Amino acid sequence: MSLPSQIKLTPSPDWKDYALLDSGDGKTLERFGKYLLIRPRPQAIWSPALPSGEWKKANAMLVEEKQEYGGKWNILIPMDKSWPISYKDLRFQLQLSSSRHVGVFPEQATHWDWIRERIETGKKPFRVLNLFGYTGLATLAAAAAGAEVTHVDASKHAITWANLNTKLSKLENKPIRWIAEDALKFVKREGRRNSFYQGIIMDPPKFGRGSSGEVWDFFKRMPELASACQSILAKDASFIVMTAYAITASALVTHQAVEQIVGKKGNLESGELITVEESASRVLSHAIYTRWSAK
């Protein structure tokens, strides 16, 4: 076992269509394109830096309900139900949903840039597997860089959304395969088929259900998924990216999970994905992550 020399705090500083404007009193004030949204954020235990008048400019506020991640959006100033935003040459659609998520995790943009660099400097052909792919932004980044991508998510709704984002980014003619299935089941089948990938992206949830009702529990199923991913990692593999949200653990967990897949070769980087607010430069941590590169 190798230990990380340091736990990195990694921001995504190149956004133009997104900003964390302020935070405090358990909430965030964020700009997504032309709209301002207020979302609950318990770790923001300080007081807001901006005056209340700035917060009153928000178009919508999510009010949490009892179930985890659930809630109801209160529309404060009229807004569209869905709207497009961009990150560099990627274009995608956002919408308010029954969760606090709107279709993008802005803090993951650092991953998209890192993935593109690995693919653009790697040997071709380059096959990438994106597990728990959600609305497909990592898939778009990999496809734009020239990879053949397999996108897996148990939610058909998420795959439909990802398809739309592909069209908005004018990448619909790229070699992307869409799979609506339980991620672990799919990876095991790929292993039996001797189907190998040069890059693996995974963002396993804390808890979820597969397309056929399979129950996913991060701590119970992740060891099995890591073993299965080991069987499909190509000999000339270039990278692995693993991100984990909402689990009670440090980045040592993702570090050692990825190390189980790759062994002692290559370079491992582990840390937290963060956003720095514009108002007072305070830092919000969103997720833990590990990135492995072959060299």
SVG drawing of the C-alpha trace seen along z (x, -y; Angstrom):
<svg xmlns="http://www.w3.org/2000/svg" viewBox="-42 -45 47 60">
<polyline fill="none" stroke="black" stroke-width="0.4" points="0.0,0.0 1.2,-3.5 0.1,-6.6 -0.5,-9.9 2.3,-12.4 -0.4,-15.0 -4.2,-15.4 -4.7,-18.0 -7.5,-20.7 -8.4,-20.9 -10.6,-23.7 -12.0,-24.2 -11.0,-27.9 -11.9,-28.2 -15.6,-28.6 -17.4,-31.5 -21.0,-30.2 -20.8,-29.2 -19.8,-30.9 -20.2,-30.3 -21.2,-33.9 -21.6,-33.5 -22.3,-31.0 -23.4,-31.0 -26.2,-30.1 -26.2,-26.6 -26.8,-27.7 -25.0,-28.7 -25.8,-31.4 -24.7,-30.2 -24.9,-31.5 -25.6,-28.9 -25.6,-30.8 -28.2,-33.5 -29.9,-32.3 -29.1,-32.5 -30.0,-29.6 -29.9,-29.1 -29.2,-25.5 -28.8,-24.0 -25.2,-23.5 -24.9,-22.4 -21.1,-22.8 -21.5,-26.6 -21.6,-27.3 -20.4,-30.9 -22.4,-34.0 -22.9,-35.2 -20.5,-37.8 -22.9,-39.5 -25.8,-41.7 -29.3,-40.1 -30.2,-42.2 -27.9,-40.1 -29.5,-36.9 -32.9,-38.3 -31.9,-38.4 -32.0,-34.5 -34.5,-33.0 -35.1,-29.9 -34.4,-28.3 -34.4,-24.6 -36.2,-23.7 -35.1,-20.3 -37.6,-17.7 -37.1,-14.8 -35.7,-12.3 -32.0,-12.5 -31.2,-14.8 -34.9,-15.5 -36.6,-18.8 -38.8,-21.3 -37.7,-24.3 -39.5,-27.6 -39.5,-29.9 -38.7,-33.4 -38.2,-35.2 -39.7,-33.7 -37.3,-31.5 -37.2,-28.8 -37.7,-25.2 -34.5,-24.3 -31.6,-26.4 -28.2,-25.8 -24.8,-26.7 -21.3,-26.0 -17.8,-25.0 -15.2,-25.8 -16.4,-24.0 -18.9,-21.8 -22.6,-22.9 -25.2,-21.2 -28.7,-21.7 -29.7,-22.3 -33.0,-22.0 -34.5,-22.1 -35.3,-18.6 -36.5,-17.1 -33.0,-16.8 -30.5,-19.6 -28.7,-18.8 -29.4,-20.6 -27.5,-18.5 -23.9,-19.5 -21.3,-19.2 -19.2,-22.3 -16.4,-21.2 -15.7,-18.2 -14.6,-20.5 -11.0,-19.9 -11.6,-16.2 -12.9,-17.0 -9.7,-19.0 -7.5,-16.3 -9.3,-13.5 -9.0,-15.4 -5.3,-15.9 -4.7,-12.2 -6.6,-11.2 -5.1,-13.8 -1.6,-12.8 -2.3,-9.1 -2.1,-6.4 -5.1,-5.8 -7.5,-4.0 -8.5,-5.0 -11.5,-3.4 -13.0,-5.0 -15.6,-3.6 -17.7,-6.1 -19.5,-4.4 -22.4,-6.2 -22.2,-8.7 -25.2,-10.9 -25.7,-13.7 -22.6,-12.8 -20.2,-15.7 -17.1,-13.5 -18.4,-11.5 -18.5,-14.6 -15.0,-15.6 -13.6,-12.2 -15.4,-12.1 -14.3,-15.6 -10.7,-14.5 -11.0,-11.6 -11.9,-8.6 -14.5,-5.9 -16.7,-6.1 -19.1,-3.7 -21.4,-5.6 -23.2,-3.5 -25.9,-4.7 -28.9,-2.8 -31.2,-5.8 -32.7,-6.0 -33.7,-9.6 -30.0,-10.4 -29.0,-8.8 -31.7,-10.7 -30.3,-13.9 -26.8,-13.0 -27.9,-12.3 -29.3,-15.8 -26.1,-17.3 -24.2,-15.4 -26.3,-17.0 -26.0,-20.5 -22.2,-20.0 -22.3,-18.8 -20.8,-15.5 -23.6,-13.3 -21.5,-11.7 -18.8,-10.7 -18.4,-7.0 -20.5,-6.9 -22.3,-3.8 -25.1,-4.3 -25.9,-1.6 -28.8,-1.7 -27.7,0.9 -26.3,1.6 -22.6,0.6 -21.2,3.6 -23.2,6.0 -22.0,4.4 -18.3,4.4 -18.5,8.1 -19.9,8.9 -17.2,6.8 -14.6,8.8 -16.1,12.1 -15.9,10.7 -12.3,9.6 -13.3,6.1 -10.6,3.7 -10.4,-0.1 -7.6,-2.6 -9.5,-4.9 -12.1,-4.4 -14.2,-7.1 -16.4,-6.3 -18.6,-8.4 -20.2,-5.8 -23.1,-7.1 -23.5,-6.6 -26.7,-4.6 -28.7,-3.8 -30.7,-1.2 -29.9,0.4 -32.2,0.6 -33.5,4.0 -33.8,3.0 -30.2,3.9 -29.2,2.1 -26.0,0.2 -24.3,-0.6 -20.9,-2.3 -19.1,-0.5 -20.6,2.9 -20.3,2.9 -17.2,0.8 -14.6,3.6 -16.4,5.8 -16.5,3.1 -12.8,2.3 -12.0,6.0 -14.2,6.1 -12.5,2.9 -9.1,4.5 -10.2,7.3 -11.0,4.7 -8.1,2.4 -6.1,2.5 -2.3,3.3 -1.7,-0.1 -4.2,-1.9 -3.7,-5.6 -5.9,-6.8 -8.6,-6.2 -10.7,-8.9 -12.8,-8.1 -15.0,-10.6 -17.2,-10.0 -19.8,-12.2 -21.7,-12.2 -19.7,-9.4 -18.1,-9.6 -14.5,-9.0 -11.3,-10.7 -9.6,-10.6 -7.6,-7.7 -10.6,-5.6 -10.7,-6.4 -6.9,-6.3 -6.7,-2.8 -9.7,-1.6 -7.9,-2.9 -4.6,-1.4 -6.4,2.0 -7.1,1.7 -3.7,0.5 -1.2,1.9 2.1,0.0 2.5,-1.3 2.0,-4.9 1.0,-8.0 -1.8,-8.5 -3.2,-11.9 -5.9,-12.1 -7.7,-14.9 -10.9,-17.0 -12.8,-18.8 -13.4,-22.3 -15.0,-25.6 -13.8,-29.0 -16.5,-31.6 -16.3,-35.0 -17.5,-37.0 -15.0,-36.1 -12.8,-33.4 -14.0,-30.8 -13.7,-27.2 -16.4,-24.6 -15.4,-20.9 -17.7,-18.8 -16.2,-15.4 -13.2,-13.2 -11.3,-11.9 -8.4,-9.9 -6.8,-10.2 -4.3,-7.6 -2.2,-8.1 0.1,-5.5 3.0,-8.1"/>
</svg>
